[in-house]
Amino acid sequence: MLRDEQLGRVDCGYSPTEALLLPAQADFLGALVENLSQAAWLIALDPYRVTHVSPAFRSMFGMTCAHLRRDPDAWLEKVYSADAVDLRQDLGSWLKQPPGDCLRITCRVQSEGGSLRRVCCTWIPIGSSNGTLSRAACLVDELSARTAEVVLPCSVQGAPAHILPSRESPLCDGRTLECEKVRGADRALWNDHYFLRQLVENAWDLFYVFDLAEDCIAYVNEQSQALLGYAPRAITQMGASVREVLVHPEDRLPLEQLRDLYGRAPEDARLKREFRLRHANGEWRWFRTQGMVLTRETDGAPRLVVRAAQDITEHKQAEVILRRREAILEAAAYAAERFLTGGPWEDSLDSVLAKLGRATNVNSVYLFENSQAEDGFLLSSLRGVWRPEGSPSLPPELLQNLQYRASGFARWEEALRNGRTIHGDLTDFPDAERSFFALEGTVSIAIVPVFVGDAWWGFIGFDTWDFQRPWSDAEIEALKTVAITLGAALLRRREEQALRRSETLYRLLADNSSDVITRHTPDGTYLYVSPACRILFGYEPEELLGRTVFDYMHPEDVERVRAIAQRAVETDGAGVGEFRRRRKDGQYVWIEAAGRVIVDAKTGDVTDIICVSRDITARKRVEQQIQTSLQEKELLLREIHHRVKDNLQVVSSLLDLQASHADAPRFAQMLEDSQHRVKAMSLVHEQLYASGAVTHIDCQEYLGGLVHHLFDAYHPARSAIELKLDIAPVPLGIDHAIPCGLITNELVSNALRHAFPNGSHGSIHVGLQSDDDDLFTLTVKDTGIGLPAGFDLAKQPSLGSQIVYLLARQLSAEVRVCSDEGAEFTLVFHES
């Protein structure tokens, strides 16, 4: 029950907790805005000023909170110009209206880098005792950062927000304020109350008020449903058991300690904590919270505490992954130090595997090497293994000369040979692989291939026996770095063994190896160069140490290769590039280089880059020869098309000459028809020669030109017949273009001669279309007298009909004939 001086002696049915909270709403409002994780600010209208700003405002709009306090409209400068005009108009109109609906505006905001982010601005009103708008709050959310499943918990523009006749209080558990009993001053207080409700329910954070005297949560906003799976009422009804139900036992502080903690806190101090809360589905979620004392007892003891909680579970999970990655990279750095700067790599293998096992938190780490059986099958044998002391293990002899395919690991052979990793829970693996690992009770596994140069040497494996171990992409990349380091060490060992064998054997190896292994700093300074550089570059390895790879690179390739290397350094990844490198004799050779970075596990800095280089000059030369040969063949084909076109033109001229000497009109017509057919073939070769193409022609240009030629040839009837073309500009191969052109020639010629007797008027339509599946549809139709009843193309005796029928079969075309309104021929065929 509220005291008389609080509500003018009107009994409104508030609980003791609510009675304490209502007078502190101004403090609660400031604490709310300044604890929000999203951009938000609170304005007063008389005078117009900003009273509170959330820290997230700076990251959203790229300007300081002090800037906004000096100029309340400064944020509008960051709104995209195309949206700013409507936004200013809508907001200005809303601010002049009496308090009522919330205003939600979607717009684009320009970041400091120039990119646009789509945001939603929600404006919430608060009225004064005289019914005018006195204050407002703005909450801004970046839409791209929210999933489509998230539903904003507040009313949208147009939803009712009336103060009278009544509204449920967010702190009353269903009780309503009888507003008709409230006088002007009390109505202003209730306006604040409703305003707070709108502000809290529009926030993305979890807000709650904790009663230290009752050991319960007096209020929690609607985000409890989204973040914890509990409705607000369910949490408030937990009463004094709420901390036992929701707070993790390791994070739960005794009530007296909480009271003491807030009792000793300075006024307006914001106490920050991170702890775990139980979701309704049993999952523990991490929250980062900050809060302050809202009200105190008469003796100064804290009573109500308001806290804002932000879900940081994904951040905590990312921290775990990052710690694991750092531990693996530390082991990778240790492996690089032991393998590349120590003695034989076998002497360091046990310590490296042990460090990797502890860093990856697994039960077993092992190294297998490949070998070739006499029958050609690939075998794999155990070279080293680490397990915690006292752990069971299979006899080593069972893990020697295992054939990939015969043992059920053909999938591994293919994947690892191609540089892919294999990792996951064994429940997702094939039966043959699961049965093998069941001997040790393996649950999860990760396998990373090891390459020596371009050859697949073997793999490093990681097992867990008593728990499922997920592997993040960052961890897998770190393990690849270990594998590359081991591969480089193995390559160096091979080189050293070659040197120890004999000078002759060494020279033979150097003379036949095209790969150079180098290790250099991020800026390209050589730290190690394999002896193969003598053959490839003409330099002794010692001559290159201390110099950079860019000192010997062709000037035109430097910037492009620097960009590739920079991307690899920035992403802690790998890069592949081709460039020209100057030999000692001054000549340039083409090099293909593949590199991967090594990252210092402690500092996170890229320390080294391991690179494998090979000479591809011969390949480049062959590519150039092929390109030249193609150009020569294209020129030859163009010349052939030109000659064929000329020869067909001669044939056409001879037919024309013969037709002029024919005695009978029927023979002259036959020769003219033959001339048109030759023209149809000649146009194909003419277009191929003119366009420069050698295999395909443009159907629109070819068929359009052919039809116009026929109309010109039959010029006496042309004025009465309209030509309609609907030919798509699609390419068609010469093997299909010539039959298609001859069919069009026969059908259009037939229409021009017979479809419109006695000079009657009409139209001829020619169309060709295709779809994404290379399905072509050729259509020739006219509006003439149509076809005789029972027309069958295959049974027609005329030469033109037989040509159309035979060429359609050659195209494997479906032929459809229709004579409803004139004659219509449709051929559907694939270009295959």
Residue pairs with C-beta under 8 A, 6 or more apart in sequence:
1 11
1 13
1 14
1 16
1 19
2 10
2 11
2 12
2 14
2 19
2 22
3 19
6 19
6 22
6 23
7 22
7 182
7 186
7 189
8 182
8 183
8 185
8 186
10 181
10 182
10 183
10 186
12 177
12 178
12 181
12 182
13 172
13 175
13 177
14 22
14 169
14 171
14 172
14 175
15 171
15 172
15 173
15 218
17 171
17 209
17 211
17 214
17 218
17 304
18 169
18 171
18 172
18 218
20 295
20 303
20 304
21 28
21 171
21 209
21 218
21 219
21 294
21 295
21 304
22 189
22 193
23 295
24 294
24 295
24 304
25 189
25 192
25 193
25 196
26 192
27 292
27 294
28 196
28 294
28 306
29 42
29 52
29 192
29 195
29 196
29 199
30 42
30 51
30 52
31 270
31 291
31 292
31 294
31 306
31 308
32 196
32 199
32 200
32 203
32 207
32 306
32 308
33 40
33 41
33 42
33 52
33 53
33 54
33 137
33 199
34 52
34 53
34 54
34 55
35 54
35 205
35 270
35 290
35 291
35 308
36 54
36 56
36 139
36 203
36 205
36 308
37 54
37 56
37 204
37 205
37 308
37 310
38 54
38 56
38 60
38 139
38 140
38 141
38 203
38 204
38 205
39 54
39 56
39 57
39 59
39 60
39 61
39 139
39 140
40 53
40 54
40 56
40 57
40 137
40 138
40 139
40 140
40 203
41 50
41 52
41 53
41 54
41 57
41 68
41 137
41 138
42 50
42 51
42 52
42 53
42 135
42 136
42 137
43 49
43 50
43 51
43 72
43 135
43 136
43 137
43 138
44 51
44 134
44 135
45 95
45 133
45 134
45 135
45 136
46 134
48 72
49 69
49 72
50 68
50 69
50 72
51 135
53 65
53 68
53 69
55 65
57 63
57 65
57 68
57 75
58 64
58 65
60 109
60 119
60 140
60 142
61 68
61 75
61 78
61 109
62 78
62 111
62 112
63 74
63 75
63 78
67 74
68 74
68 75
76 84
76 87
76 88
78 109
78 110
79 87
79 107
79 108
79 109
79 110
80 107
80 108
80 109
80 110
80 116
82 108
83 107
83 108
84 107
87 105
87 107
87 121
90 103
90 105
91 103
91 105
91 123
94 103
94 123
94 125
95 133
95 136
96 133
97 133
98 127
98 131
98 132
98 133
99 125
99 126
99 127
99 131
99 132
99 133
99 161
99 163
99 191
100 125
100 160
100 161
100 162
101 125
101 155
101 157
101 158
101 159
101 160
101 161
102 122
102 123
102 124
102 125
102 154
102 155
102 156
102 157
102 159
102 161
102 198
102 202
103 122
103 123
103 125
103 157
104 120
104 121
104 122
104 123
104 156
104 157
105 120
105 121
105 123
106 118
106 119
106 120
106 121
106 143
107 118
107 119
107 121
108 116
108 117
108 118
108 119
109 116
109 117
109 118
109 119
110 116
111 117
117 142
117 144
118 142
118 143
118 144
119 140
119 141
119 142
119 143
120 140
120 141
120 143
120 152
121 138
121 139
121 140
122 138
122 139
122 140
122 141
122 152
122 154
122 202
123 136
123 137
123 138
124 136
124 137
124 138
124 139
124 154
124 195
124 198
124 199
124 202
125 133
125 135
125 136
125 161
125 195
126 133
126 134
126 135
126 136
126 137
126 191
126 192
126 194
126 195
127 133
127 134
127 163
127 188
127 191
128 134
128 188
128 191
129 184
129 185
129 187
129 188
129 191
130 184
135 195
137 195
137 199
139 199
139 202
139 203
141 204
150 226
152 202
153 201
153 202
153 221
153 222
153 223
153 226
154 198
154 201
154 202
155 161
155 198
161 194
161 198
163 179
163 187
163 190
163 191
163 194
164 179
164 180
165 179
165 180
166 176
166 177
166 178
166 179
167 176
167 177
167 179
167 190
167 194
168 174
168 175
168 176
169 175
169 176
169 177
169 193
169 197
170 193
170 196
170 197
170 200
170 201
170 219
170 221
171 209
171 218
171 219
173 233
173 236
177 190
177 193
179 187
179 190
182 190
200 207
200 221
201 221
201 222
203 221
203 223
203 308
204 223
205 223
205 308
205 309
205 310
206 220
206 221
206 223
206 224
206 227
206 228
206 287
206 308
206 309
206 310
206 311
207 220
207 221
207 223
207 306
207 307
207 308
207 309
208 217
208 219
208 220
208 221
208 224
208 235
208 306
208 307
208 309
209 217
209 218
209 219
209 220
209 294
209 304
209 305
209 306
209 307
210 216
210 217
210 218
210 291
210 304
210 305
210 306
210 307
211 217
211 218
211 303
211 304
212 255
212 258
212 259
212 262
212 301
212 302
212 303
212 304
212 305
213 297
213 303
214 239
214 240
215 240
215 242
215 243
215 255
216 236
216 238
216 239
216 240
216 242
217 235
217 236
217 238
217 242
218 236
218 304
219 232
219 236
220 232
220 235
220 236
221 232
222 232
224 230
224 231
224 232
224 235
225 231
225 232
227 279
227 285
227 309
227 311
228 235
228 246
228 277
228 278
228 279
228 280
228 285
229 279
229 280
229 281
230 280
235 242
235 246
238 245
238 246
243 252
243 255
244 252
245 278
246 277
246 278
247 275
247 276
247 277
247 278
248 275
248 276
248 277
248 278
248 284
250 276
251 275
251 276
252 275
253 261
259 301
259 302
261 271
262 271
262 293
262 302
262 305
263 300
263 301
263 302
265 271
265 292
265 293
265 302
267 293
268 292
269 292
270 290
270 291
270 292
271 290
271 291
271 292
272 288
272 289
272 290
273 288
273 289
273 290
274 286
274 287
274 288
274 289
274 312
275 286
275 287
275 289
276 284
276 285
276 286
276 287
277 284
277 285
277 287
277 309
278 284
278 285
279 285
285 311
285 313
286 311
286 312
286 313
286 315
286 316
287 309
287 310
287 311
287 312
288 309
288 310
288 312
289 307
289 308
289 309
289 310
290 307
290 308
291 305
291 306
291 307
291 308
292 305
292 306
293 302
293 303
293 304
293 305
294 303
294 304
294 305
294 306
295 302
295 303
295 304
296 302
296 303
297 303
321 472
321 474
321 475
322 474
324 359
324 360
324 361
324 472
324 475
325 472
325 474
325 475
325 478
326 601
326 602
326 604
327 358
327 359
327 360
327 601
328 356
328 359
328 360
328 475
328 478
328 479
328 482
328 601
329 478
329 481
329 599
329 600
329 601
330 355
330 359
330 601
330 602
331 352
331 355
331 356
331 358
331 359
331 360
331 482
331 601
332 478
332 479
332 481
332 482
332 485
332 598
332 599
332 601
333 598
333 599
333 600
333 601
333 602
333 607
334 352
334 355
335 348
335 352
335 355
335 356
335 482
335 485
335 486
336 485
336 598
336 608
338 345
338 348
338 351
338 352
339 345
339 348
339 352
339 485
339 486
339 488
339 489
340 485
340 488
340 489
340 492
340 519
340 528
342 348
344 493
345 486
345 489
345 490
345 493
346 384
349 367
349 383
349 384
350 384
350 386
352 482
353 365
353 366
353 367
353 384
353 385
353 386
354 365
354 386
356 365
356 386
356 460
356 462
356 482
357 363
357 364
357 365
357 386
357 387
357 388
357 462
360 446
360 462
360 475
360 479
361 469
362 462
362 463
362 464
362 469
363 387
363 388
363 391
363 463
363 464
363 465
363 466
364 385
364 386
364 387
364 391
364 393
364 440
364 442
364 461
364 462
364 463
364 465
365 385
365 386
365 460
365 461
365 462
365 463
366 382
366 384
366 385
366 386
366 460
366 461
366 463
367 382
367 383
367 384
367 385
367 450
367 458
367 459
367 460
367 461
367 486
368 380
368 381
368 382
368 383
368 399
368 458
368 459
368 461
369 380
369 381
369 383
369 457
369 458
370 378
370 379
370 380
370 456
370 457
370 458
371 378
371 379
371 380
371 381
371 401
372 378
372 379
373 379
373 401
373 403
377 403
377 404
377 405
377 406
378 403
378 404
378 405
378 413
379 401
379 402
379 403
379 404
380 401
380 402
380 403
380 404
380 458
380 459
381 399
381 400
381 401
381 402
382 396
382 399
382 400
383 458
385 393
385 396
387 393
392 440
393 440
394 439
394 440
402 409
404 410
404 412
404 413
405 413
407 432
407 436
408 430
408 432
408 433
408 435
408 436
409 432
409 433
409 436
411 422
411 430
411 433
412 422
412 433
412 447
415 421
415 422
416 422
416 447
416 449
416 456
416 459
417 449
417 456
419 449
419 451
420 449
421 446
421 447
421 448
421 449
421 476
421 479
421 480
422 445
422 446
422 447
423 444
423 445
423 446
423 447
423 471
423 476
424 444
424 445
424 471
425 443
425 444
425 468
426 433
426 434
426 437
426 442
426 443
426 444
426 445
427 434
429 437
429 445
437 445
437 463
440 463
440 465
441 465
441 466
442 463
442 464
442 465
443 464
443 465
443 466
443 467
443 468
443 469
444 463
444 464
444 467
444 468
444 469
444 470
444 471
445 461
445 462
445 463
445 464
446 461
446 462
446 469
446 471
446 476
446 479
447 459
447 460
447 461
447 462
448 459
448 460
448 461
448 476
448 479
448 480
448 482
448 483
449 456
449 458
449 459
449 483
450 456
450 457
450 458
450 459
450 460
450 483
450 486
450 487
450 490
451 457
451 483
451 484
451 487
452 487
452 490
452 491
452 494
453 487
453 491
453 515
453 517
453 612
454 515
454 612
457 487
457 490
459 483
460 479
460 482
460 483
460 486
462 469
462 479
477 572
477 573
478 599
480 596
481 596
481 597
481 598
481 599
484 596
484 610
485 598
485 610
488 517
488 519
488 610
491 517
491 530
492 517
492 530
495 509
495 517
495 530
495 531
498 505
498 506
498 509
499 506
499 531
506 531
510 531
510 532
510 534
510 535
511 535
513 532
513 535
514 532
514 535
514 536
514 614
514 615
515 530
515 532
515 612
515 613
515 614
516 529
516 530
516 532
516 533
516 536
516 537
516 612
516 613
516 614
517 528
517 529
517 530
517 532
517 610
517 611
517 612
517 613
518 526
518 528
518 529
518 530
518 533
518 549
518 610
518 611
518 613
519 526
519 527
519 528
519 608
519 609
519 610
519 611
520 526
520 527
520 528
520 548
520 549
520 608
520 609
520 611
521 527
521 607
521 608
521 609
522 565
522 569
522 597
522 606
522 607
522 608
522 609
523 548
524 548
524 549
524 550
524 565
525 546
525 547
525 548
526 544
526 545
526 546
526 547
526 548
526 549
527 545
527 608
528 541
528 545
529 539
529 541
529 544
529 545
530 541
531 541
533 539
533 540
533 541
533 544
534 540
534 541
536 583
536 589
536 591
536 613
536 614
536 615
537 544
537 552
537 581
537 583
537 584
538 583
538 584
538 585
539 584
549 561
549 581
549 611
550 558
550 561
550 562
552 581
552 582
553 561
553 579
553 580
553 581
553 582
554 579
554 580
554 581
554 582
554 588
556 580
557 579
557 580
560 577
560 579
561 577
561 579
564 575
564 576
564 577
565 575
565 595
565 609
567 573
567 575
568 574
568 575
568 595
568 596
568 597
568 609
569 597
569 606
569 609
572 597
572 599
572 606
573 596
573 597
574 594
574 595
574 596
574 597
575 594
575 595
575 596
576 592
576 593
576 594
576 595
577 592
577 593
578 590
578 591
578 592
578 593
578 616
579 590
579 591
579 593
580 588
580 589
580 590
580 591
581 588
581 589
581 590
581 591
582 588
583 589
589 615
589 617
590 615
590 616
590 617
590 619
590 620
591 613
591 614
591 615
591 616
592 613
592 614
592 616
593 611
593 612
593 613
593 614
594 611
594 612
595 609
595 610
595 611
595 612
596 609
596 610
597 606
597 608
597 609
598 606
598 607
598 608
598 609
598 610
599 605
599 606
599 607
600 606
600 607
633 694
634 692
634 694
637 688
637 694
638 688
638 689
638 692
638 694
641 685
641 686
641 688
641 689
641 694
642 685
642 689
644 685
645 682
645 685
645 686
645 689
648 678
648 679
648 681
648 682
648 685
649 682
651 678
652 675
652 678
652 679
652 682
655 671
655 672
655 674
655 675
655 678
656 671
656 672
656 675
658 671
659 667
659 668
659 671
659 672
659 675
660 668
662 668
662 671
670 799
672 713
673 749
673 799
673 800
676 709
676 710
676 713
676 745
676 749
677 742
677 745
677 746
677 803
679 706
679 709
679 745
680 706
680 738
680 741
680 742
680 744
680 745
681 738
681 741
681 742
683 702
683 705
683 706
683 709
683 741
684 697
684 702
684 734
684 737
684 738
684 741
687 697
687 698
687 701
687 702
687 705
688 694
688 697
688 734
691 697
691 698
693 731
695 733
695 734
696 731
696 732
696 733
696 734
696 737
697 731
697 732
697 734
697 737
698 729
698 730
698 731
699 727
699 728
699 729
699 730
699 731
699 732
699 737
699 740
699 768
700 727
700 728
700 729
700 730
700 768
701 729
702 732
702 737
702 741
703 725
703 727
703 740
703 741
703 744
703 766
703 768
704 725
704 727
706 741
706 744
706 745
707 723
707 725
707 744
707 748
707 766
708 723
710 745
710 748
710 749
710 752
711 718
711 721
711 723
711 752
712 718
714 749
714 752
714 753
717 752
717 756
717 759
720 756
720 759
720 760
720 761
720 762
721 752
721 756
721 761
721 762
721 763
721 764
722 761
722 762
722 763
722 764
723 763
723 764
723 766
724 763
724 764
724 765
724 766
725 765
725 766
725 767
726 765
726 766
726 767
726 768
726 769
726 779
727 766
727 767
727 768
728 768
728 769
728 770
730 768
730 769
730 770
730 776
732 740
732 776
732 831
733 831
736 776
736 811
736 829
736 831
739 807
739 810
739 811
740 768
740 776
740 778
740 811
742 803
742 807
743 778
743 780
743 803
743 804
743 807
743 808
743 827
744 766
744 778
744 780
746 800
746 801
746 803
746 804
747 780
747 804
747 825
748 764
748 766
748 780
749 800
750 800
751 764
751 780
751 782
751 784
751 823
752 764
754 784
754 785
755 762
755 764
755 782
755 783
755 784
755 785
755 822
755 823
756 762
756 782
756 784
756 785
757 785
760 784
762 782
762 783
762 784
762 822
763 782
763 783
764 780
764 781
764 782
765 779
765 780
765 781
765 782
766 779
766 780
767 777
767 778
767 779
768 776
768 777
768 778
768 779
769 776
769 777
770 776
770 777
770 831
773 830
774 830
774 831
774 832
775 828
775 829
775 830
776 828
776 829
776 830
776 831
777 826
777 827
777 828
778 813
778 826
778 827
778 828
778 829
779 824
779 825
779 826
779 827
780 824
780 825
781 818
781 822
781 823
781 824
781 825
782 822
782 823
782 824
783 821
783 822
784 822
784 823
785 822
786 819
786 820
786 821
786 822
786 823
787 817
787 819
787 823
791 817
791 819
793 801
793 804
793 805
793 808
793 815
793 817
794 805
796 802
796 805
804 825
805 815
808 815
808 827
808 829
811 827
811 829
812 829
812 830
813 827
813 828
813 829
814 827
814 828
814 829
815 825
815 826
815 827
816 825
816 826
816 827
816 828
817 823
817 824
817 825
817 826
818 824
818 826
